Amino acid sequence: MAQPSTNKMLADYLQSRGYSPEEVQKILTKLADKDHKTLSDAVFDSIGNNAQSLDEMIRGVLQDA
C-alpha cells in the first residue's frame, strides 16, 4: 500500500485536477486495493516458482508477531 506521504501527494494532485474529495477517496481506495492485489499476486507467484517457501514465510510472520 502506498505510504501516507504518497497518498497526500496523489490526493493533492487529484484535487488540483478538479476531483472532489469523494472522488479522490474513491480513487485512493481503488489504488490501494490494486496495490494489495499486486503484492499478493507477487508473493504467491514467488511461492509457486519455488523462489520462496510458504513455510519459511509463515515462520517469519510468526517471529515478527
N, C-alpha and C positions, 0 to 999 in steps of 0.2 A: 504494500500500500504506500501511496505517496506520503512523504513527510509533511508535517503541518506547514512548513515554510513553502513547500512546493504547492500545496493546496491554496495557500494565501496568494501566492504569485499567480496561479491559474485563475483563482476567483477574481482577483483584481483585473486580470486581462479580460476575462469574460464580461465583467461588469463594464469595462471600458468599451467593449464592443456592443453594449446595449442590452445584454441579457439581464433579466430580472433576477432578484435574489432567489426566487423559487426555481428558476431555470438553472441558475448556477449550481444550486444544491443538487438538483436532479442530475446534472452533468457530472459533478464531482462524485456522486454516489455511483453512477454507472461506470465511471472510470475506475473507481476503487474495486467494484465487482469484477471488472475485466482484469485488473491488476492481480487480484486474488486468484482468479481462474488461471491466468497465465503462469503464476508462480506454482500453483497446484499441479498444473499440467507438466511443468518442467520437472518438478520433484518426481512425479510418477513416471515420466519418461526416463529419468535418470535411474530409477529403480528397475524399470523394465529393461533397460540396456545394461543392467548389472554394473553401472557406474557407481551406484550407491546401494547399500544394503538396507532394507527396511528395518531389520532387527537392530542394526547399528544406529539408525535414525531414532528409533523408539528409545533405545538406551540413552542416547544423547538428550532427548527431550526429558526423560525422567530424571536425568542427572541435573538438568538445568532447573527443574521444578523445586 
